[in-house]
Amino acid sequence: MSEQFVNAEQLGEHLGVSKKTIYNMKAQGRIPAHYLPGSRTPRFRISEVERKMPSRRPRKQRPAGNVI
């Protein structure tokens, strides 16, 4: 069974980013997109995008204390 395609909004919700960010990443060639026959709207496979994206590392926490 093949994986279904999702649109930019659905992919953004999955990744926790906006639809605009998805379109920007596609335009920059950072994520793969597909165009289905008869459609001008890009579609994405979540597994392909996750493989292409660098792993997300949690931000380093700053030590607690007084900040001047």
Secondary structure by P-SEA (a helix, b strand, c coil): cbbbbbcaaaaaaaacccaaaaaaaaaaccbbbbbcccccbbbbcaaaaaaacccccccccccccccc
